[in-house]
Amino acid sequence: VKIGWDSHQAVEKAPDSLVREGDGPDGNYPMRSRFEKMIREAQISITSAIEEIDGKAKFQEDSWIRANGGGGMSRVLKDGAVWEKAGVNLSVVYGSMPQEALAAATERGVDRAKGMAPGERVPFFACGLSCVMHPRNPHCPTMHFNYRYFETDGGVWWFGGGTDITPSYLNLDDMKHFHGTYKEVCDRHDPEFYPKFKAWADRYFMIPHRNETRGLGGIFFDDLNDRDPELLYQFAKDAVNSVVPAYGPICEAHKDDPFTEKEKQWQQMRRGRYVEFNLVYDRGTVFGLKTGGRIESILMSLPETARWEYNHHPEPGSPEAEILDAFKHAREWV
């Protein structure tokens, strides 16, 4: 089934499960259901914790379904005391994608399309939870995460995801806390995970036309299917449930920090870099646009405001120059 921009039907409340056995390509139906249940619970727990920290705004939920199966729930918070905009989106998608969308969805996408006839579409199932949070205070970082499970025709499956942080100003204690939390998560499952996935995040979030990263990384992994899927499910569950412990204390510590107009402008310029990466390079954005995804959910990641200044260079020795160096030269934080 080819899904399209107009294939989403708004509903007052999503069904108890968006996964239906028999829909989509043959595959691991129990894992599909368990992954959806796990990320539904994570969506509720994360949005509840963020509302408590914000103290003002509440998440509003939109739900939708598709006739051919699947659907989603978007939770968005706007005009909060701490966050200008925060969104946590859950989606379950059945359909078929063009081969270029498969290439966008995974590191080995091109290889997986080998042997297919030109123009032939790839049946797939995808289930994921994604989030971006843009705070008001320039000393509170933006945070993003995405955890997903994919299956395509022929029994091919993989997990992907990660959590990353994008500060406007460098605070070493914050970076040690954030990266340290995810190192502990990784070490509980495989001591090779953190160095591998931290380096992967540094590569993935590079903005080539700027020769700098979007932020200061975290962990990122994709196309992960090198062991029992149960082990990878448990890792993804641990990682998504560590979002609030990794990020929440940082925002609580800095949400009331004083800041200047100059610092706010610098935050807006860094948001401009965020927009550039998401619209040009981000794998999830490209995949959603190529498969007819729900546009409001796809573009939820963008900040409400951003800034581009012509040929801007921070003053040498300034805090802005300090963090720009960290964007240009990857560092170890723990």
BELKA-V85415 format. One record per pair of residues at least 12 apart in sequence whose ideal C-beta (glycine too) atoms are under 8 Angstrom apart, sorted by the first residue. I is the first residue (numbers start at 1). J is the second residue. D is the distance in whole Angstrom. If there is no record, write none. Layout:
i->{I/I}
j->{J/J}
d->{D/D}
//
This chain:
i->{1/1/1/1/2/2/2/2/3/3/3/3/3/3/3/3/3/4/5/5/7/7/7/7/8/8/8/8/8/9/9/9/9/10/10/10/11/11/11/11/12/13/14/14/14/14/14/14/15/15/17/17/17/18/18/18/18/18/18/18/19/19/19/19/19/19/20/21/23/23/23/23/23/24/24/24/24/24/24/24/25/25/25/25/25/25/25/26/27/27/27/27/28/28/28/31/31/31/31/32/32/32/32/34/35/35/35/35/36/36/36/38/38/38/38/39/39/39/39/39/39/40/40/42/42/42/42/42/42/43/43/43/43/43/45/45/46/46/46/46/46/47/47/47/47/49/49/50/50/50/50/50/50/51/53/53/53/53/53/54/54/54/54/54/55/55/56/56/56/57/57/57/57/57/57/58/59/59/59/59/59/60/60/60/60/61/61/61/62/62/62/64/66/66/68/68/69/69/70/70/70/70/70/71/71/72/72/72/72/72/72/72/73/73/74/74/74/74/74/74/74/74/75/75/75/76/78/80/81/81/82/82/82/82/82/82/83/83/83/83/84/84/84/84/84/84/85/85/85/85/86/86/86/86/87/87/87/87/87/88/88/88/89/89/89/89/89/90/90/91/91/91/91/91/91/91/92/92/92/93/93/93/93/93/93/94/94/95/95/95/95/96/96/96/96/97/97/97/97/97/97/98/98/98/98/99/99/99/99/99/100/101/101/101/101/101/102/102/102/104/104/104/104/105/105/105/105/106/106/106/106/106/106/107/107/108/112/112/122/122/123/123/124/124/124/124/125/125/125/126/126/126/126/127/127/128/128/128/128/128/128/129/129/129/129/129/130/130/130/130/130/130/131/131/131/131/131/132/132/132/133/134/134/134/135/135/136/137/137/137/137/137/138/138/138/138/138/138/138/139/139/139/139/139/139/139/140/140/140/140/140/141/141/141/141/141/141/141/141/141/142/142/142/142/142/142/142/143/143/143/143/143/143/144/144/144/144/144/145/145/145/145/145/145/146/146/146/146/147/147/147/147/147/147/147/148/148/149/149/156/157/157/158/158/158/158/159/159/159/159/159/159/159/159/160/160/160/160/161/161/161/161/161/161/162/162/162/162/162/162/162/162/163/163/163/163/163/163/163/163/163/164/164/164/164/164/164/164/164/164/165/165/165/165/165/165/165/166/166/166/166/166/167/167/167/168/168/168/168/168/169/169/169/169/169/170/170/170/170/170/171/171/172/174/174/174/175/175/176/176/177/177/177/178/178/178/178/178/179/179/179/179/179/180/180/181/181/181/182/182/182/182/182/182/182/183/183/185/185/185/185/185/186/186/188/189/189/189/189/190/193/193/193/194/196/197/197/197/198/198/198/199/200/200/200/200/201/201/201/201/202/202/204/204/205/205/205/207/207/207/207/207/208/209/209/210/210/211/212/212/212/212/213/213/213/214/214/214/214/215/215/216/216/216/216/217/219/222/265/265/266/266/268/268/268/269/269/269/269/269/271/271/271/271/272/272/272/274/274/274/275/275/275/278/278/279/282/284/285/285/285}
j->{68/94/95/96/95/96/121/292/66/68/93/94/95/96/291/292/293/292/292/295/66/67/68/292/64/65/66/71/294/64/65/66/67/62/63/64/63/64/65/71/63/63/63/64/65/71/72/73/65/71/33/36/37/36/65/69/70/71/72/92/32/33/36/70/92/127/69/33/68/69/70/94/125/69/94/95/123/124/125/151/123/124/125/151/152/153/154/155/125/151/155/157/151/157/229/149/157/229/233/125/127/149/151/233/127/149/233/236/90/92/127/233/236/237/240/90/127/128/129/147/240/73/90/129/147/237/240/241/243/73/75/88/90/129/241/244/88/131/240/243/244/59/75/77/88/244/248/77/83/86/133/244/248/77/82/248/251/252/255/77/80/81/82/83/81/82/80/81/82/77/78/79/80/81/83/77/75/76/77/86/88/75/76/77/78/73/74/75/74/76/296/294/93/94/94/95/92/94/91/92/93/94/95/91/92/89/90/91/92/93/294/297/89/90/87/88/89/90/294/296/297/300/87/88/89/300/304/136/136/255/135/136/137/140/251/255/133/134/135/136/134/135/136/303/304/305/133/134/303/304/131/132/133/134/131/132/133/300/301/129/130/131/129/130/131/297/300/128/129/126/127/128/130/293/294/297/125/126/127/124/125/126/127/291/293/124/125/123/124/291/292/121/122/123/124/121/122/124/287/290/291/119/121/122/290/113/116/120/121/122/290/122/286/287/290/291/122/124/152/283/286/287/290/126/150/283/287/150/158/160/222/223/283/222/223/223/152/156/152/153/152/153/150/151/152/153/150/151/152/148/149/150/151/148/149/146/147/148/149/161/284/145/146/147/148/240/144/145/146/148/284/301/143/144/145/146/243/144/300/301/247/271/303/304/251/255/255/254/255/256/257/259/168/169/259/263/264/266/267/168/169/171/254/257/259/263/250/251/254/255/257/165/166/167/168/174/215/247/250/251/165/166/167/215/271/274/303/163/164/165/166/243/247/163/164/165/166/301/161/162/163/164/240/243/160/161/162/284/159/160/161/162/236/239/240/160/161/233/236/225/225/229/222/223/224/225/221/224/225/229/232/233/235/236/221/222/223/224/220/221/222/236/239/240/197/200/201/218/219/220/221/239/182/218/219/239/240/242/243/246/247/201/205/214/215/216/217/218/219/220/178/215/216/217/218/247/250/214/215/216/270/274/215/216/323/263/266/267/270/323/263/266/319/320/323/216/319/322/323/326/250/254/333/250/253/254/216/333/333/334/246/249/250/218/246/247/250/333/198/217/218/333/334/333/334/242/245/246/194/198/218/219/239/242/246/198/334/219/235/238/239/242/219/235/238/231/234/235/238/235/219/221/235/219/221/219/220/221/217/218/219/330/219/220/221/222/217/218/219/220/217/330/220/283/217/220/277/273/276/277/280/281/281/276/280/273/276/328/273/324/327/328/327/328/330/273/274/277/327/274/327/326/327/331/333/330/239/283/307/309/314/320/305/306/307/306/307/308/309/312/303/305/306/307/306/307/308/302/303/306/302/303/306/301/302/302/301/298/298/299/301}
d->{4/7/5/6/7/6/7/8/6/7/7/8/4/8/6/5/8/4/5/7/5/7/7/7/4/8/6/8/5/6/5/7/7/7/7/5/5/6/6/8/7/6/4/8/7/6/8/5/7/8/6/6/7/6/7/8/5/5/7/4/5/5/5/8/6/7/6/8/7/4/7/5/8/7/4/8/7/7/4/7/4/7/6/6/6/4/8/7/6/4/7/7/7/6/7/7/8/6/7/6/6/7/7/7/5/4/7/8/8/6/5/8/8/5/8/6/7/7/4/7/7/8/6/6/8/8/5/6/8/7/6/5/5/6/7/7/6/7/8/6/6/5/5/8/5/4/6/7/7/6/7/8/8/7/6/6/6/6/8/7/4/5/5/6/5/7/5/4/8/5/6/6/3/7/7/7/4/6/5/8/7/7/6/8/8/6/7/5/5/8/8/7/8/7/6/7/8/4/7/4/5/5/8/8/6/7/6/4/6/8/7/7/7/5/6/8/5/8/8/7/5/7/7/5/7/6/8/8/8/8/6/7/7/7/6/5/6/6/5/7/5/7/5/7/6/8/8/5/6/5/8/7/4/7/6/6/8/4/7/7/8/4/7/5/7/5/6/7/5/7/7/6/8/8/8/7/8/7/5/8/7/5/8/7/7/8/6/8/6/6/8/4/6/5/7/6/5/6/8/7/5/8/6/8/6/4/6/7/8/7/6/8/8/6/4/5/5/8/7/6/4/5/6/8/7/7/5/7/7/7/6/5/8/5/5/5/7/7/6/6/7/4/7/7/5/7/7/4/8/6/7/5/8/7/5/6/6/3/7/8/8/8/7/6/8/7/8/7/4/8/6/8/8/7/5/7/7/5/7/4/8/7/5/7/6/7/8/6/6/8/6/6/5/6/5/4/6/7/4/7/6/8/4/4/6/8/7/5/5/6/8/5/6/4/7/7/7/8/6/8/7/4/8/7/8/7/8/7/7/5/7/8/5/7/5/8/7/7/7/7/4/7/7/5/8/5/7/6/8/8/4/8/5/7/5/5/6/8/8/8/6/7/7/5/6/4/8/5/7/8/5/7/8/6/6/4/7/6/8/6/8/6/7/8/7/8/6/6/5/4/6/8/6/5/6/7/8/8/6/7/8/6/6/8/6/8/6/4/7/7/5/6/6/7/6/7/8/6/3/7/7/6/7/6/7/7/6/4/5/7/7/8/5/8/6/8/7/5/4/6/8/8/8/5/8/8/6/4/6/6/7/7/7/7/5/7/7/8/7/8/7/4/5/8/5/6/6/4/7/8/6/5/7/7/6/8/5/8/8/5/5/5/7/8/6/7/7/4/7/8/8/8/7/7/8/4/6/5/6/7/6/8/8/5/6/8/4/5/6/4/5/4/5/8/6/7/7/6/6/5/8/7/8/8/8/7/7/6/7/7/4/5/5/8/7/6/6/4/8/8/8/6/7/8/8/7/7/7/6/8/8/5/6/6/3/8/5/7/6/6/5/7/4/7/4/6/5/8/7/7/6/7/5/5/6/8/8/8/6/8/7}
//
